[in-house]
Amino acid sequence: MDFLSPSLYSSIAGLTAIILFSHYLLKRSRVGLAKTVPIAPGAWPVIGHLPLLGGTQPPHLTLGAMADKYGPLFTIKLGLHPALVVSSWDMAKECFTTNDLAVSSRPSLVGAKHMGYNYAMFGFAPHGPYWRELRKIITLELLSTRRLDQLAYIRVSEVEMFLKGLYKLWTKEKNGSGQILVELKQWFGDMSLNVILRMIAGKRYFGVNHDAVHEKEARCCQKAVRDFFNLLGLFVVSDAIPYLRWLDLGGHEKAMKRTAKEIDNILGEWLEEHKRQRAFGETKEQDFMDVMLSVTDGADLGGYDPDIVNKATCLNLIAGGNDTIVVDMTESFGLTNLKATPLEVLITPRLHLTSFMD
């Protein structure tokens, strides 16, 4: 009996330790499960909830109906990737304040890889030292109040030339009532591109004293930026199911590579021109590309080439600035509410020019 007592005591002690450890693990797992966001039912194998979002109903309405059913916070699967759906302002506030680091990064999309210079564009770059350094450069050097005030004359001069161009057109084509029909979307697009390109690269493509060569180059630039936005907003199968990337379903990746090459050729020519002007001391205006040439010299750019960062940043500013200006101005004139065929849209937007002075 004395021989069995130590063994019995050891067994009881070991059994007690196992029970306590199991209880601890169970309690910890329950806490983890309690913090896990519920997954919405209805997910298909491999493709997840994509069939629910691919119908005729807009995705935001589908997600809103799911939020009414499953609550303000739930998870869906976009292919193989989980996605958190937040439909409550207090939840969104908590995500971008208390848990901002968890949502500060960005997904690795095929479009951002090919057309964003391998994530060198700060709008698509993952959160980290490179993103923080570039944000500091853009905030302090490019989009600061001081820099925008220095280039304010560009905005003023382009608006003046825009009005004079409309007045000149009115004097030539006005009807008996003193009115003309103007395609404002194209005019707004030309003016906004002039403003953006003059501020970023010192280029002005549209307006007086521009020949057919400049016109062709300008339209190529506009088309490249338009294709950039269209391709970036497309659903690419490989973003949801990476191992199908080699198929390139729909040919979107091929189109992205082609558009990226076109944009890079244009930006490359501008950059080489700026370098030549700096080398010969011919720089007249300190545009954004000149500033980037100065501030990226010797800066820690996360392993990216300074020229790549310069082109990627300029493309980000062109794409972000040009599109938003045109959309805001066309909405202000009510052009987005026109219900007409594409041919009718070209002749329906009207601007009555009766008091513009030369």
C-alpha positions as CSV (number, residue, x, y, z in Angstrom):
1,M,0.0,0.0,0.0
2,D,2.9,2.3,0.8
3,F,4.4,1.4,-2.5
4,L,1.2,2.5,-4.5
5,S,0.7,5.8,-2.7
6,P,3.3,7.9,-4.6
7,S,2.1,6.5,-7.9
8,L,-1.5,7.2,-7.0
9,Y,-0.7,10.7,-5.9
10,S,1.2,11.4,-9.2
11,S,-1.7,10.1,-11.2
12,I,-4.2,12.3,-9.4
13,A,-2.0,15.3,-9.8
14,G,-1.5,14.6,-13.5
15,L,-5.2,14.0,-14.1
16,T,-6.0,17.3,-12.3
17,A,-3.4,19.2,-14.4
18,I,-4.9,17.7,-17.6
19,I,-8.5,18.7,-16.6
20,L,-7.4,22.3,-15.7
21,F,-5.4,22.6,-18.9
22,S,-8.3,21.3,-21.0
23,H,-10.7,23.7,-19.2
24,Y,-8.3,26.6,-20.0
25,L,-8.1,25.6,-23.7
26,L,-11.9,25.2,-24.0
27,K,-12.5,28.6,-22.3
28,R,-9.9,30.2,-24.6
29,S,-11.5,28.6,-27.7
30,R,-14.9,29.9,-26.7
31,V,-13.6,33.4,-26.3
32,G,-12.1,33.1,-29.7
33,L,-15.3,31.9,-31.2
34,A,-17.2,34.7,-29.5
35,K,-15.0,37.3,-31.2
36,T,-15.2,35.6,-34.6
37,V,-17.4,37.5,-37.0
38,P,-20.2,35.2,-38.3
39,I,-20.0,34.0,-41.8
40,A,-23.1,34.5,-44.0
41,P,-24.6,31.2,-45.1
42,G,-25.0,30.4,-48.8
43,A,-21.4,30.2,-49.8
44,W,-20.5,27.9,-52.6
45,P,-17.4,25.7,-52.7
46,V,-14.3,27.6,-54.0
47,I,-16.2,30.6,-55.4
48,G,-17.9,31.6,-52.1
49,H,-20.6,34.2,-52.2
50,L,-19.7,35.5,-55.7
51,P,-23.0,34.1,-57.2
52,L,-25.0,36.3,-54.8
53,L,-23.2,39.4,-56.0
54,G,-23.3,38.5,-59.7
55,G,-27.0,39.0,-60.4
56,T,-28.9,41.9,-61.9
57,Q,-29.3,43.7,-58.5
58,P,-26.5,46.1,-57.6
59,P,-24.0,44.6,-55.1
60,H,-24.7,47.3,-52.4
61,L,-28.4,46.4,-52.4
62,T,-27.6,42.7,-52.1
63,L,-25.2,43.4,-49.2
64,G,-27.8,45.7,-47.6
65,A,-30.4,43.0,-47.6
66,M,-27.9,40.6,-46.1
67,A,-27.1,43.1,-43.4
68,D,-30.7,43.4,-42.5
69,K,-30.8,39.6,-42.1
70,Y,-27.4,38.8,-40.5
71,G,-26.6,42.0,-38.6
72,P,-24.3,45.0,-39.1
73,L,-21.1,42.9,-39.1
74,F,-20.6,39.7,-41.0
75,T,-18.2,37.9,-43.3
76,I,-18.5,36.8,-46.9
77,K,-16.1,34.9,-49.1
78,L,-15.1,36.4,-52.4
79,G,-13.7,33.3,-54.0
80,L,-11.0,32.1,-51.6
81,H,-10.7,35.4,-49.7
82,P,-12.8,36.4,-46.7
83,A,-14.2,39.9,-46.7
84,L,-15.7,41.8,-43.8
85,V,-19.0,43.6,-44.5
86,V,-19.6,46.6,-42.2
87,S,-23.0,48.3,-42.5
88,S,-23.1,50.3,-39.2
89,W,-21.6,53.7,-38.7
90,D,-20.4,52.9,-35.1
91,M,-18.8,49.7,-36.3
92,A,-17.1,51.6,-39.1
93,K,-15.9,54.2,-36.7
94,E,-14.4,51.5,-34.5
95,C,-12.7,49.9,-37.5
96,F,-11.0,53.2,-38.6
97,T,-10.1,54.3,-35.0
98,T,-9.5,51.5,-32.5
99,N,-8.7,48.9,-35.1
100,D,-7.3,51.1,-37.9
101,L,-4.2,49.0,-38.3
102,A,-6.2,46.0,-39.1
103,V,-8.0,47.7,-42.1
104,S,-5.3,50.0,-43.2
105,S,-3.7,47.7,-45.8
106,R,-5.0,46.9,-49.3
107,P,-5.7,43.7,-51.2
108,S,-3.2,42.5,-53.8
109,L,-5.1,43.0,-57.0
110,V,-3.9,42.1,-60.5
111,G,-4.8,45.5,-61.8
112,A,-2.8,47.3,-59.1
113,K,0.2,45.0,-59.9
114,H,0.2,45.6,-63.7
115,M,-1.1,49.2,-63.9
116,G,0.1,50.4,-60.6
117,Y,3.8,49.7,-61.1
118,N,3.8,46.6,-59.0
119,Y,2.0,48.4,-56.1
120,A,4.3,51.5,-56.3
121,M,1.2,53.7,-56.6
122,F,0.5,55.0,-53.1
123,G,-3.3,54.4,-53.7
124,F,-2.7,50.7,-53.9
125,A,0.5,50.2,-51.9
126,P,0.3,48.0,-48.8
127,H,0.5,49.8,-45.4
128,G,4.1,50.0,-44.3
129,P,7.3,52.2,-44.3
130,Y,7.1,52.9,-48.1
131,W,3.4,54.0,-47.9
132,R,4.1,56.2,-44.9
133,E,7.2,57.8,-46.6
134,L,5.3,58.5,-49.8
135,R,2.3,59.9,-47.9
136,K,4.6,62.3,-46.1
137,I,6.2,63.4,-49.5
138,I,2.8,63.9,-51.1
139,T,1.3,65.7,-48.1
140,L,4.2,68.1,-47.5
141,E,5.6,68.6,-51.0
142,L,2.8,68.0,-53.6
143,L,-0.6,68.7,-52.1
144,S,0.4,71.2,-49.5
145,T,-1.4,74.6,-49.3
146,R,1.9,76.3,-50.2
147,R,2.4,74.2,-53.4
148,L,-1.2,74.6,-54.5
149,D,-1.1,78.4,-54.0
150,Q,2.1,78.5,-56.1
151,L,0.3,76.8,-59.0
152,A,-3.1,78.6,-58.5
153,Y,-2.4,80.7,-61.7
154,I,-2.7,77.5,-63.8
155,R,-6.2,76.9,-62.6
156,V,-7.2,80.6,-63.2
157,S,-5.6,80.7,-66.7
158,E,-7.2,77.4,-67.8
159,V,-10.7,78.5,-66.7
160,E,-10.2,81.8,-68.5
161,M,-9.2,80.0,-71.7
162,F,-12.1,77.6,-71.3
163,L,-14.6,80.5,-71.2
164,K,-12.9,82.3,-74.1
165,G,-13.0,79.1,-76.2
166,L,-16.7,78.8,-75.5
167,Y,-17.3,82.4,-76.4
168,K,-15.3,82.0,-79.7
169,L,-17.4,78.9,-80.5
170,W,-20.6,80.9,-79.7
171,T,-19.7,83.7,-82.0
172,K,-19.2,81.3,-84.9
173,E,-22.1,78.9,-84.4
174,K,-24.9,80.7,-82.6
175,N,-28.4,80.4,-84.0
176,G,-31.0,83.1,-84.5
177,S,-31.9,83.0,-80.8
178,G,-28.3,83.5,-79.8
179,Q,-27.8,80.0,-78.5
180,I,-25.6,77.0,-79.3
181,L,-25.4,73.3,-78.4
182,V,-22.2,72.3,-76.6
183,E,-20.9,68.9,-75.6
184,L,-19.9,69.9,-72.1
185,K,-18.6,66.6,-71.1
186,Q,-15.8,66.8,-73.6
187,W,-15.1,70.4,-72.8
188,F,-14.9,69.7,-69.1
189,G,-12.7,66.7,-69.8
190,D,-10.3,68.8,-71.9
191,M,-10.1,71.6,-69.3
192,S,-9.6,69.3,-66.3
193,L,-6.9,67.4,-68.2
194,N,-5.1,70.7,-69.0
195,V,-5.2,71.8,-65.4
196,I,-4.0,68.4,-64.1
197,L,-1.2,67.9,-66.6
198,R,0.1,71.5,-66.3
199,M,0.4,71.1,-62.5
200,I,1.9,67.6,-62.7
201,A,4.1,67.6,-65.9
202,G,3.9,71.1,-67.4
203,K,1.9,69.9,-70.4
204,R,-1.1,71.6,-72.0
205,Y,-2.7,69.6,-74.8
206,F,-6.1,71.3,-75.6
207,G,-7.0,74.8,-76.7
208,V,-5.5,77.3,-79.0
209,N,-2.3,76.9,-81.0
210,H,-2.2,73.2,-80.8
211,D,-1.7,71.1,-83.9
212,A,-2.9,67.7,-84.9
213,V,0.1,66.0,-83.3
214,H,-0.7,67.4,-79.9
215,E,-4.3,66.6,-80.4
216,K,-3.5,62.9,-81.1
217,E,-1.1,62.7,-78.2
218,A,-3.8,64.2,-75.9
219,R,-6.5,61.8,-77.0
220,C,-4.1,58.9,-76.5
221,C,-3.5,60.2,-72.9
222,Q,-7.2,60.5,-72.3
223,K,-7.9,57.1,-73.6
224,A,-5.2,55.5,-71.5
225,V,-6.5,57.1,-68.3
226,R,-10.1,56.0,-69.2
227,D,-8.9,52.5,-69.9
228,F,-7.0,52.5,-66.6
229,F,-10.2,53.2,-64.7
230,N,-12.3,50.8,-66.7
231,L,-9.9,47.9,-66.2
232,L,-9.3,48.7,-62.6
233,G,-13.0,48.4,-61.8
234,L,-13.5,45.1,-63.6
235,F,-13.9,41.9,-61.7
236,V,-10.9,39.7,-62.5
237,V,-11.4,36.0,-61.7
238,S,-7.8,35.6,-60.6
239,D,-8.3,38.1,-57.8
240,A,-10.9,35.8,-56.2
241,I,-9.4,32.4,-57.3
242,P,-5.6,33.0,-57.8
243,Y,-4.8,29.5,-59.2
244,L,-7.0,30.4,-62.3
245,R,-4.8,33.3,-63.2
246,W,-2.9,31.4,-66.0
247,L,-6.2,31.1,-67.9
248,D,-6.7,34.9,-68.0
249,L,-10.5,34.5,-68.4
250,G,-11.9,37.4,-70.4
251,G,-8.4,38.6,-71.5
252,H,-8.5,41.4,-68.8
253,E,-4.9,40.8,-67.7
254,K,-3.6,41.1,-71.2
255,A,-5.5,44.4,-71.6
256,M,-4.1,45.6,-68.3
257,K,-0.5,44.9,-69.5
258,R,-1.2,46.7,-72.8
259,T,-2.7,49.8,-71.0
260,A,0.2,49.8,-68.5
261,K,2.7,49.9,-71.4
262,E,0.9,52.8,-73.1
263,I,0.7,54.8,-69.9
264,D,4.4,54.1,-69.1
265,N,5.5,55.2,-72.5
266,I,3.8,58.6,-72.1
267,L,5.0,59.1,-68.5
268,G,8.5,58.0,-69.5
269,E,8.7,60.6,-72.2
270,W,7.6,63.3,-69.8
271,L,10.2,62.2,-67.2
272,E,13.1,62.1,-69.7
273,E,12.1,65.6,-70.9
274,H,12.1,66.9,-67.3
275,K,15.5,65.3,-66.7
276,R,17.0,67.0,-69.9
277,Q,15.5,70.4,-68.8
278,R,17.1,70.0,-65.4
279,A,20.4,69.0,-66.8
280,F,20.5,72.1,-69.1
281,G,18.9,74.4,-66.5
282,E,15.8,75.0,-68.6
283,T,13.2,74.4,-66.0
284,K,10.7,77.2,-66.0
285,E,7.9,75.9,-63.7
286,Q,8.3,73.7,-60.7
287,D,5.6,71.2,-61.5
288,F,5.0,68.0,-59.5
289,M,7.3,65.9,-61.6
290,D,10.2,68.3,-61.0
291,V,9.4,68.2,-57.2
292,M,9.4,64.4,-57.2
293,L,12.8,64.4,-59.0
294,S,14.2,66.5,-56.1
295,V,12.6,64.8,-53.1
296,T,13.1,61.2,-54.2
297,D,16.8,61.7,-54.6
298,G,18.4,59.7,-51.8
299,A,15.0,58.9,-50.1
300,D,14.1,55.5,-48.7
301,L,11.6,54.2,-51.3
302,G,11.2,50.6,-50.1
303,G,13.4,49.2,-52.8
304,Y,11.6,50.9,-55.7
305,D,13.5,52.8,-58.4
306,P,13.0,56.6,-58.0
307,D,11.9,56.9,-61.6
308,I,9.2,54.2,-61.0
309,V,8.0,56.1,-57.9
310,N,7.9,59.4,-59.8
311,K,5.8,57.9,-62.7
312,A,3.6,56.0,-60.3
313,T,2.9,59.0,-58.1
314,C,2.1,61.3,-61.1
315,L,-0.2,58.7,-62.6
316,N,-2.0,58.4,-59.3
317,L,-2.5,62.2,-59.2
318,I,-3.7,62.3,-62.8
319,A,-6.1,59.5,-62.4
320,G,-7.5,60.7,-59.1
321,G,-7.8,64.4,-60.0
322,N,-9.0,64.3,-63.6
323,D,-11.9,61.8,-63.1
324,T,-13.3,63.5,-60.0
325,I,-13.3,66.9,-61.6
326,V,-15.2,65.8,-64.6
327,V,-17.7,63.8,-62.6
328,D,-18.4,66.7,-60.2
329,M,-18.8,69.2,-63.0
330,T,-21.1,67.1,-65.1
331,E,-23.3,66.3,-62.1
332,S,-23.5,70.0,-61.3
333,F,-24.9,70.6,-64.7
334,G,-27.2,67.6,-64.5
335,L,-25.7,65.8,-67.4
336,T,-25.7,62.4,-65.7
337,N,-29.5,62.4,-65.5
338,L,-30.0,62.6,-69.2
339,K,-31.9,59.6,-70.6
340,A,-30.9,59.5,-74.2
341,T,-28.9,57.4,-76.7
342,P,-25.2,58.0,-76.9
343,L,-25.7,60.0,-80.1
344,E,-28.4,62.2,-78.4
345,V,-26.2,62.8,-75.4
346,L,-23.7,64.6,-77.6
347,I,-26.1,67.2,-78.7
348,T,-28.5,67.5,-75.7
349,P,-26.3,69.2,-73.0
350,R,-26.8,72.9,-73.5
351,L,-24.9,76.0,-72.4
352,H,-26.4,79.4,-73.2
353,L,-23.6,81.8,-73.9
354,T,-24.9,85.3,-74.0
355,S,-22.7,87.4,-71.8
356,F,-19.1,86.0,-72.0
357,M,-16.8,88.9,-72.9
358,D,-13.5,88.5,-74.8
